[in-house]
Amino acid sequence: MQHAPPIMQTRGITQGDFHQIVSVIDHWWGGPTSALAHPLFFYEFGRHALIVEEDGRMAGFLLGFITDGEARVGYVHLVGIDPAFRRRGVGRTLYEEFTRRAREAGAVRLKAITTPGNQGSVEFHKALGYSVELVPDYAGPNRARHVFVRDL
Ligand SMILES: CC(C)(COP(=O)(O)OP(=O)(O)OC[C@H]1O[C@@H](n2cnc3c(N)ncnc32)[C@H](O)[C@@H]1OP(=O)(O)O)[C@@H](O)C(=O)NCCC(=O)NCCS
């Protein structure tokens, strides 16, 4: 008998998902990271947060929001994929869905940042068509960040 292929689904997050994100995030990043999954990304911006699951298991999540300035920006604060699901297009799927929603909300640009040394993140954003700039002092004195931007 043939098994049906696993089904990946993208959807908005629930409080249960948020609790799960907080409990796996340090493991997924390989170090203390849970402070980045601040509750405001669930309580205030939860409408823009997404998860991908395969047969009910969370494979990845995206915490983002859309700015309300004159030129609206879809900002991805944090994206994380379960190490067991990497390089299978889960990150790309999350970004595509966030991009679709950002466009629908009138965003003209997408933006994200990451810390120097996170080469996987740099390569991922390049592969998705983002420009990359290393900005010294972006996050304060001697706190450089890679800044990723993509116009819509
Ligand atoms: C970066 C990250 C989100 C990528 O997610 P992913 O689901 O593995 O990425 P995808 O499978 O959608 O990759 C899409 C493309 O991006 C590029 N890419 C992704 N990860 C890469 C890596 N580690 N090294 C080089 N290129 C990479 C590839 O071109 C890939 O296409 P391919 O697999 O067909 O070659 C994931 O590795 C992760 O969660 N890392 C830890 C958390 C993190 O650093 N988050 C980003 C900063 S907040």
The ligand as an ORCA input file, in Angstrom:
! r2SCAN-3c Opt
* xyz 0 1
  C      17.951     30.513      7.557
  C      16.774     29.553      7.621
  C      15.523     30.324      8.059
  C      16.532     28.963      6.213
  O      15.355     28.154      6.220
  P      15.176     26.876      5.241
  O      13.782     26.410      5.344
  O      16.242     25.879      5.533
  O      15.439     27.544      3.820
  P      14.874     27.067      2.374
  O      14.921     25.564      2.300
  O      13.566     27.720      2.114
  O      16.016     27.668      1.459
  C      15.781     28.475      0.310
  C      17.136     28.778     -0.328
  O      17.914     29.610      0.549
  C      19.304     29.230      0.483
  N      19.729     28.722      1.801
  C      18.936     28.408      2.860
  N      19.688     28.040      3.929
  C      20.977     28.107      3.529
  C      22.216     27.837      4.175
  N      22.294     27.434      5.456
  N      23.373     28.008      3.458
  C      23.339     28.426      2.174
  N      22.174     28.701      1.501
  C      21.020     28.551      2.179
  C      19.397     28.150     -0.599
  O      19.638     28.794     -1.844
  C      17.998     27.555     -0.550
  O      17.634     26.915     -1.750
  P      18.143     25.397     -2.051
  O      17.960     24.593     -0.795
  O      17.256     24.967     -3.190
  O      19.592     25.518     -2.433
  C      17.050     28.346      8.592
  O      18.326     27.790      8.288
  C      17.041     28.687     10.088
  O      15.999     28.588     10.743
  N      18.193     29.074     10.652
  C      18.321     29.375     12.097
  C      17.583     30.620     12.460
  C      18.029     31.851     11.672
  O      19.204     32.069     11.452
  N      17.030     32.664     11.221
  C      17.288     33.840     10.378
  C      17.700     35.057     11.156
  S      16.416     35.636     12.248
*
